[in-house]
Every structure is written in structure tokens, then in C-alpha cells.
Amino acid sequence: MAINILLTVHFLLLIIISLRVLARHNLSSPARLAWLVILFILPYIGVVIYWMFGEIHLGRNFEREHRQIINKLHQANPEVLGSDASLAAAIKPPYQAAFAYSANVTGFHTTLGNSAELMANAADTRARMITDFDAATDHIHVLYYIWLIDGMGIDTAQALIRAAKRGVTCRAMVDGMGSRKMIGSKIWQEMKAAGVQVSVALPISNLIKTLLFSRLDLRNHRKITVIDGKIGYCGSRNCADPEFQVKPKYAPWIDIMLRVEGPVVAQNQMLFASDWLIQNPETPLESFKYFSDSKPEGFAAQVFSDGPTQRQGATPQFLGALISQAQHTLIISTPYFVPDYSLVSILCATAYRGVDVTMIFPKKNDSFVVAATSHSYYWQLLEAGVKIYEYKPGLLHAKTLTIDGEISLIGSTNLDLRSFDLNYENNVLISDKALTADIMERQYQYITASDEVRREHVEQWSVPYKIWNNIVATMGPVL
């Protein structure tokens, strides 16, 4: 009798979850297949995994409130958003589609009069940022996915404490999972005591509630730094040293950062405000200040951001539009390559039509699952003519994309399904030959320190290794 009841429950669970998977309109066919395979191979565990990680939601109230906050911010300060006129005036016709698509997703249009400087290395970023913090007169806003209690982490916290004590409004926000050690640390309490306003994005203080009504792995992966509304830092670096003490065996972590001035900083300010206000609704909208401070000789740029409460599929569609506009060269570096199939197809199509496509990955990845999935696509990319390089000296964490020496994309987004579907991300899309040349020079430095992967290398992989890569890649849609 007990066995019959268990079997009945077993089949009911499988049927209910399977029907849910099949009924969803926002799931790709490969993802549906992957979930059905997991459910039927690992029925009980599969049901639990689907309950915890199968659907992308933060709760209806959260999603509604976040949209309302964004709408209020846009309505209160429409000048921050930029305009279509700037797009037509400043962006060459071959590249306008990606800028237009980005604006359609985020509301952030092209701004003019921006300037940026590529930071030389981690030490340079640290020194310049702390100097800017110490010179701040009105406010400092920071949001980091990972904030470690190391040299960079302590220096940043102490600079915020100094600024708060001299009357500067300081707001510091971290992701609830990525910076969980910082949240419970002594230096976090010292910041609060000094008057720094601190907050946690997507907190996991109530683990049971998170597991039952949301997803534990929906995270705020953004890296935002805004000083006095005029200076911003954008790139791949968390608030952490290159030695990255949580995963030191892969060190150094190689990042890329821009120090930015101009109207695009105001867009990152608004993005920070949208994240801050969802957790701190009592903060007045007018307490966030925006300055255009444009330079006549500056370049065109706009923020591209995404997250699980925005349009599904926005990031791969944006990247597809951007990549498809390459005429001569396309160079990409990313630490995590777990793409959807449409992105792989666009990369291959771009190479097949004669564009010189180069991709740079870490030789040693901190995730064996990501490494296997990435390798499963090597043959297809190489066959299309894509050049693949694997960076040797450390974990290449820089997320860079350059097109034709004209267009650059720098920020927090990886070419993986987590960035596409699960994480809040922020990037800057730039049209400027000089800055793009600087970024390309950095990309070539990565290539110089890399091993090139050729088709004969992939052919030499053992059959078990190829099978393993393809098995893991098959599960890619649910990773």
C-alpha cells in the first residue's frame, strides 16, 4: 500500500512539473528538453532542482515595484535618458541598430560629450578611485557584486568612512550572496557607524522564504561607482584585489576598468538609484543628483543594463544585433562562455561572411562546468574561421567587445546564460575610435599572453573528453 502511494506521488510530481515545463511560453526548446531529461533521469532530485532553479522570478510585488521605480526615475529626470537625435547625429549608420535596440530595452538613449580613460591595471584603478573618493564633495554611490575584506575592500571602505565624516553622502550597496562576508564584517559596521548608508541587494536573510518564493541564484552582478554624479568607473572588476582570496588558486584575476566622465555617468547614477530604491523606498528620488557635464570633443555612449525583471532575451538579442554589425573585425574576451545557440550561430555567421572574429577565454577556468561547455563549442567556432585564444597568466575576467576599431562594449556581462537570464548587469556601449584603439591594444596584450587553439588541437581531444563536454553543454540551458 505504501509503495503504491509513493509511486502515485512520484508520477503525479513528474506529470505536474513536466506539464509546467511544457506549458511555459518563455522557455526555449533546448531548455525544455534539458529540464525534461533531468526530471526523468533524476525524478525526485529533479523536482527539487526545478522548484529551486527552474523559473526566473523574484516575486510579482518585486517585479512590479521595480518597474514602477524605473518609470518614476525616467519621468523625474528625462534629460538623463538621452535622445534619438544623438543616435542619428553621432553613430555611423552601420552601427546604429545595436544602439537603438539597447535604448529600446533600457530607456537609455545615446548621450554625447563623454570621455573615458582606460585604467592601466588593478593598482592604477585602486589608486585613482580612492583619490576620487577623497576629493568627493557631494556624494559617492557604489554597488558591487563582490566586496572582499582585502586591500581594495578595506581601502574603499575607509575612503567612504572618511568621506562620510566630512559630510559627503555615501551609499554603499552589495549583493546579498556575492558579498555575504562583507555584510557581517566589522568594517561594514564601521561604515554604518561613520554615517555611510549601507544596503543589500537581493538579501538572503530569510533563506526559506527565498527558496520558496524566489530563486537563490538571481543576483545583482553589477559594478557601479559614481562620484559627485560626474565621475564613474565601469568594467569587470569587483571590489577585490587581483589575488581574489576566495579563489586564490586561479589568481591573478585580470580585469578591465574605465574611468568615465560625461552624461553617461548620469545613466549609471539612475541605474544605481533604481537598485537602491527597491531596497530603500523611503529615500527621496530628488536625493539622487544628475549632471550632464558634457565635453564638446567627447564621444557618444549609453548604458546597456539588463536583469531578470526586464525583457527576457534582451541581452543575447542585443549582442546578436551588435555582433551582426561587424564589418571587418570582432574581438571578444569573456571568462564564462555558456551561450545560447543563437549567439553561437551569429558568431559563426559573422566569421563565415569574412569578418576577422577572435575570442579570448581563460586557459584555466574557475568553473569546470563552464570550461566543459565552452570547449563543446570550439570545433564549431573554429570550423567557421573564428580564432580562439586561451589566456595563461591568470583568470582573464575582463569582459570586452570591440568592433571594427569603432565600437566598444565594456561592463559586467559575461557571454553566459546567467548574465543573459539571471543577473542584473551593467555595461557601457561606446562609439569612439581612440578609446576603442586603447581597448583593442589591451585585447592584443591578452592574445600575446595566450595559447592559440587550433582545429588539430580539438581533434586530439579524447573521445571521453568530447562526450563529457557535450553532456555538460546539453545541460547548459539549466546551468
N, C-alpha and C positions, 0 to 999 in steps of 0.2 A: 504493500500500500504506500509506504513512504517513498519507495523508489518511483512509483507511478506519479506521485505528486511532484517529486523532483524533476522527473522527465517532462512533465507538463509545464512546470515553471520554466525549465530550460528552453523548451521550444517556444513558449509564449514570449520570453525575453528576446530570443533570436528573431522571431517574426516581427515584434513591435519595433525593435531597433532597426531591423532591415527595412521595414516599410518606411520608417522615418528617414533613413538614408536615401531610399529611392524616391521619396516624395519631395525632398528638398530641391528648390529651384536654383539655389545659389551654390551648388556643388558641381564640380566638373566630373565628367565621366570617369577619368582615371582615379579621382578621389573616391568616387562611389565604389568603384571596383576594389580599390585598396581597402576601404572600410569593410566591405563585404567579405573579403578574404580574411581579414583579421577576425571578424565576428565568427566566421565558421571554423577557422583553424583554432582559435583560442576563445571559445564561446563565452565563458564566464569572465575571464580577464578582459576580453574584447569589449564586453558590455560596460565594464567599469572604465576602461580606457576611453570609450566613446562618450560616456557620461561626463568624464573629466575634461576631455580634449577634443571632442568631436565637433562641437559647434562654437562659432565665434560670436560671443555675446558678453556684454558687461552689465546686462540688465536694462530693461526698457526705460526706467527712470534715468539712468546714467546717460544713455544714448540721447534721449530727448533733451535733457538738461544741457548736455554738451553742445548740441546743435543750437539750442536757444542762446547759450553764451556766445558762441561764434557769431550768430546773427546780430546780437546786440553790439558786439565789438565792431563788426563791419559797419553797422548803421551809425555808431557813435563817431567813428573815425574813417570815413570813406576815402580820405586822401591817402591813407596808408596803403590802400589796395592797388594803387597804380591805375593805368588805363590802357584800353586797346590802342589808343593813338600812339602810345610809346612803342608798342609792339610793331606797328606798321612803319614807324619812323626809324627805329633803331636796329631791328633784327632783319637780316637778309632773308629774302623770300624762301630760299631752300630750307631754312631752319625755323620758320615761323610756326609750323604746325605743332611742334612739341611745346613751345611757349604758350600757344593758345590752349592746348589740351591741359597743361598744368594749371592755367588760370581757371579753366572750367571746373577743375577738381577742387581747388583751394580757395578761389576768390582773389588770390594774389596775382595781379597782373604785372607786366613789365614795368620796372622803375628805371629812371635814368640818373646819371651823375654819381655812380658808385665807384669806390676804389677799394683795392684789396692788396694785401701783401702776403706772400706765401712764407710761412714760418720755416726757418732753416731746419729745426729739429725739435725734440721734446724739451730740451733745456731752454732753447730760444722761446718757445711757446710759454713755458713756465715763467721765465723772467719778464717777458713783455706783458703777460696777463696780470701778474702781481703788480707791476709798475702801473698799469692802467687802473687796477683796483685802488691803489694808494693815491691816485690822482683824482678819483671819482669825487664829485661834489653833490650829486643829487641822488642817484640810485644805482644799485647793482642787482641784476637778476641772473640767477644761474639755475640750470636744470641739467642734471647728469643721470644717466642710467646707472653707471658705476662710479662711486666716490669712495676711494680706498683711504685707509688711515696710513698713508705713507708720506714721502716727501712732498709730492704735489698736493695730496689731500690736506695735509696739515698746513702747508703754506697758503693754500686757498682759504681754508677756514680761518686762519689767523688774520689774513688780509681782510676778510669780511668782518671779523671782530673789530679790527682797527677802524674800518670804515663806519661801522655802526656806532662806535663810541664817539666819532666826530660828527655824528648827526646824519650820515648818509642812510637812506632807506635801503636795506638789504633784504632780499628774499632769496632763499635757497631751497630748492626742491630736488628730491631724489626719487628714483624708482623704488618701490617697496621691496622688491626682490633683489635687484642688482646691487643695492646699497644697504642691505639689511644690517650689516655690521656697523656701518656708519650711524644708522638711526639709533642704535643702542649704545653708542660710544660716549666717552667723556667729552671729546671735542664737540660733538653735536650739542650736548648740554651746555657747554661753554658758549657756543654761538647763541643759543637761546637766551642765556643769562645776560649776554652782552647787548641784546636787542635785535639780533638777526632774526627775521621771521623765517621759520623753517616749516616745511610741509613735505608730505609723502604722496607721490603719485601712485595710484592703484595700490593702496595699502593692503597688506595681507594679515592684519592684526587678528581678524576673525577668519581663521583658516577654514573652518567648517562651512561658514556662510559663502566664502569664496568658491569652495569646491562644489557646493550645492547649486549656487545661482549664477556663477560666472565661470571663468577659467583662470587657473593659476598662472598660465604661461602667456597671458595677454599683458604685455609690458610696455612701459614708456622708455623707448630706446634712444630718445633724443639727447643731443648735446648742445645746449643753448647757453650762451654767455652774452649779456648785454650790459654795457656800462654807460650810464647817463643818457641812454637812448641814442647814442651817437656812434659807439664803438661796439662791434660784435666779433665773436670768434665762432667759426663754423668748420666742421670737419669730422673726423672719425674718432678723435681722442676722447676718452672718458677722463674723469678727474683722477688720474693714476699715473704712476711712474712707468717708464718702459719695461722695467723689471717685472711689473704686474704680479705682485706677490701671491695672488690667488691661484695663478697658474705659471709659476716661475720656470718650469722646465721648457716652456715654449718661448721664453723671453730671448731677446727683447721684442716687444710688440712695436711694430713700425706703423706710425700714424701720419696723417697729413692734416694740417690746420691752416686756415686763412684768418688773418686779422682784417676785418671788413669795416668800412665806413660808408655812409650814404643811406639813401631811403630804404634799401633792402634790410637794413638793421631794424627799422621800424616794423617790418613784416615779421621778423623773428621775435620782436618785442610782443606783438599781438599774439603770436603763436604761444609764447610763454604765458601771456595773460590768460589765454583760453585754458591751458592746463592748470594754472594756479587757481582760477576762479571755480573750476569744477570741484576742487577740494576745499576752497576757502570762499564761499559765496558771499560772505559778509564784506569782502574787500571791495571798495568802490571802484567802478570802472574808470573814473577820472583820475585815479591814483597812478594809472599807467600812462606815461608821457611819451609822445612821439615827436621826433624831429626829422625833417627832411634832410637838411644839411647836404644838399647835392652839390657836386663839383662839375663845372662846365665841361671839363675834359674827361669826366668819368664814363664808366661803361654801363651797359644795360644788364639788369639782373632781376631775378624774382625768386621767392621762396617756393619750393615744392615740398609739401608735407603730406603725410598720409597716416592713417590709423584705422583700427577696427570699427570705429563709429563713422567712418567716411565711406565713400562709394567703393563697393567691392570690385577688385580687379584693377583699381586705379593705377597702382604702381607698375605692374607689368605692361599695362596698356600705354602708360606714359613712356616707359623705357622703350617699348616697341616703336612708338612714334619717333622718339629721339634717335634710336639706332638706325631706323629705316631712312633717316635723312642724311646719313653719312655719304659723302661723295668720293672721298679719297682715302681717309684714314679713320680708324676707330680703335682706341686703346682703352682697355678696361682693367682695373685692378680691383679685386674683391677677395676677402678672406673666406667667404662662405658662398658656394655656388650650388644651390639646390633650386634650379629654375623650374618654372612650368614649361610645358613643351612648346608653347607658342614663342617663348623667348629664345629657346634653342633654335627653333625654326627660323626666326628673324635673324639671329646671328649667322646662321649658315647661309641664308639667302643673301645677306649683306656681303659675305665673303664670295659667294658664287657670282655676284654681279660685278666683281672686280675691286671692291674696297679692301684695302690692306687692314685686316682685323687682327688685333693682338690682345690676348688675355693673359693676365698675370695672377697666379694663385700662390699661396704659401706652399712650400715643399712639404712642411710638416704641419698638419692642422691639429688644433686642439680638440677637434671632434672627429672621431674615426667614422662616424656615420656620414658627416659632411664630406670627408675625404673620399669615401667609397662612392657616394652619389656623384660627386664631381667627376671622378675617374670614369664613371659609366658613360659620360658624355664625351670623353676625349676623342674617341675614334670618329664619331660623327662630326665633331668640330674640325678635327684635323683633315678629314676627307674633304670637307668643304673648302679647305685652304686657310682656316683660322690658325694663327700661330699661338702656341701655348708655352708659357714660361712658368717655372716654379721657383719662387724666391727662397734662397737658402739661409741668410744670416739670422733670421728670426721669424716670428709670425707676422706676415705682412697684413696689417689690419686696415690699411688705407683703402677707402672706397673712392675710386676716381674713375671718371669717364671723360674722354676728350674726343672731339670730332673735328677733323679737317684743319686743325690748328686754329679753329674759330670759336668753338663752343666747349664749355666745361660744366661738369656736374660734380659737386663736392658735398659730402654730408655723412649721414649716419646709415643710409640704406645699403644693405647687402643684397646681392643677387640670389636671395633665397626666399622660400615660402614664408618664413617667419616675418621678414621685412615686408613681404607682399600682403600678408593677411593678418598678422597677429600683433605687430609692434607699431607704436607711434614713432614716426621718423621725421627728420627734418633735413633738408638739403638746400643748396643754393645753385640755381641754374644761371649760367653766366655766358654772355657774348662779349668776348674781348680777346684779341689776338695776343697781346702782351702777357696777360695772366695765363692764358691757355698755353703759351710757349713755356712759361715757368713750370706749370703743372706737368707738361709733357717731358720737360727735362728731368723732373723728379721720376716720372714713369720710366724713362730710359735708364735712370740710375737703378731702379728696381730690376729692370731687364738685365743690366750688366751683372748684377749680383744673383742671377738666376740660372738654372739649367733649362735649356730648351727641350721640350718633349716632342719627339717626332713619331710618325706612324710606326716605324720599326720598333720603337721602344714599347708601344702599346701591343704590338704583335707578339712581343716576347713575354708578356704577362702570362702567367699560368692559367689554365682553364678554371681551376677552383677560384682563383682570384677574380677572374672576369665574372664568374657566376655570382660570387659574393657581392661584387659591385652592383650587378644588375638586380639582385634580390633587394638590396638596400634601396636602390633607386626606385624600384617598384613601390616601395612604401613611402616614397618621397612626399606624395600628397598629404600624408597624415603625420609627417615629422614635425 
